[in-house]
Amino acid sequence: MDVTAELTLTVEGEDVRVAGFGELVVVDAPTLSGALALLRGTKQLPTEQFGENVRAADVTVDIRVDGVSVARLGPGLRPGYLSRALGVAPARLSLGGAALALLRG
């Protein structure tokens, strides 16, 4: 599947930019707390089902905070211990990216 898109969503009161580039979808939140809320899911966006759909579509979703990659979902990416502990599975959290986003925020 190829995704070509550019839109803005409001999730938990924050504007989140979404852009699709073929097999890569970039979701860019303004804050780490907004990205974590997105990753944990909401009633309107059940993240676990979304993660399964992403893997089935053979698309990679890169979750960013102000341009810094903090997590990824997609085929071949499995959540690690930190992802499960923070409740963001099925995403694979990047500790370095999350720390950088936290320091910049």
C-alpha positions as CSV (number, residue, x, y, z in Angstrom):
1,M,0.0,0.0,0.0
2,D,1.2,3.5,-0.8
3,V,-0.1,6.4,1.3
4,T,0.0,10.0,0.0
5,A,-1.5,12.4,2.4
6,E,-1.0,15.7,4.2
7,L,-3.4,16.6,7.0
8,T,-3.8,17.9,10.5
9,L,-5.8,16.1,13.2
10,T,-6.7,17.3,16.7
11,V,-5.9,14.6,19.3
12,E,-6.3,15.3,23.0
13,G,-6.5,19.0,22.2
14,E,-3.2,19.1,20.2
15,D,-2.8,19.6,16.5
16,V,-1.0,16.5,15.0
17,R,0.4,16.7,11.5
18,V,0.2,13.6,9.3
19,A,2.0,13.1,6.1
20,G,2.2,10.0,3.9
21,F,5.2,9.2,1.7
22,G,4.5,5.9,0.0
23,E,5.1,3.2,2.5
24,L,6.0,5.7,5.3
25,V,3.4,7.7,7.3
26,V,4.8,10.4,9.5
27,V,2.7,11.5,12.5
28,D,4.2,14.6,14.2
29,A,2.8,15.8,17.5
30,P,3.9,19.0,19.2
31,T,4.7,17.5,22.6
32,L,5.8,14.1,24.0
33,S,2.6,13.9,26.1
34,G,0.6,14.3,23.0
35,A,2.5,11.6,21.2
36,L,2.1,9.3,24.2
37,A,-1.6,10.0,24.3
38,L,-1.8,9.1,20.6
39,L,0.2,5.9,21.1
40,R,-1.8,4.8,24.1
41,G,-5.0,5.2,22.1
42,T,-8.3,6.9,22.6
43,K,-11.8,5.7,22.2
44,Q,-11.8,7.2,18.7
45,L,-8.4,5.8,17.9
46,P,-7.8,2.3,19.4
47,T,-4.1,2.0,18.9
48,E,-3.8,-1.8,19.3
49,Q,-6.2,-2.3,16.4
50,F,-4.5,0.5,14.4
51,G,-1.1,-1.3,14.9
52,E,-2.5,-4.5,13.6
53,N,-3.9,-2.7,10.6
54,V,-0.6,-1.0,9.9
55,R,1.3,-4.3,9.9
56,A,-1.3,-5.9,7.6
57,A,-1.0,-2.9,5.2
58,D,2.8,-3.2,5.1
59,V,3.1,0.4,6.0
60,T,5.5,2.0,8.6
61,V,4.2,4.8,10.8
62,D,6.9,7.0,12.4
63,I,5.6,8.9,15.5
64,R,7.5,12.1,16.0
65,V,7.6,15.0,18.5
66,D,8.5,18.3,16.7
67,G,10.4,16.3,14.1
68,V,12.2,13.9,16.5
69,S,11.3,10.2,16.0
70,V,10.1,8.7,19.2
71,A,8.3,5.5,18.1
72,R,7.5,3.3,15.1
73,L,4.8,0.9,14.2
74,G,4.9,-1.4,11.2
75,P,5.9,-4.8,9.8
76,G,8.8,-6.4,11.6
77,L,8.7,-3.9,14.5
78,R,7.8,-5.4,17.8
79,P,7.4,-3.5,21.1
80,G,10.2,-3.8,23.6
81,Y,10.0,-3.8,27.4
82,L,9.9,0.0,27.6
83,S,7.0,0.2,25.1
84,R,5.0,-2.4,27.1
85,A,5.8,-0.7,30.5
86,L,4.7,2.7,29.2
87,G,1.5,1.3,27.6
88,V,2.4,2.3,24.1
89,A,2.6,-1.2,22.5
90,P,2.2,-2.2,19.7
91,A,4.7,0.7,18.9
92,R,8.4,0.3,19.4
93,L,9.5,3.2,21.5
94,S,12.9,4.9,20.9
95,L,14.4,5.8,24.3
96,G,16.9,8.2,22.7
97,G,14.2,9.9,20.6
98,A,11.9,10.2,23.6
99,A,14.7,11.6,25.8
100,L,15.6,14.2,23.2
101,A,12.0,15.2,22.7
102,L,11.6,15.6,26.5
103,L,14.8,17.7,26.7
104,R,13.7,19.9,23.8
105,G,10.1,20.3,25.2
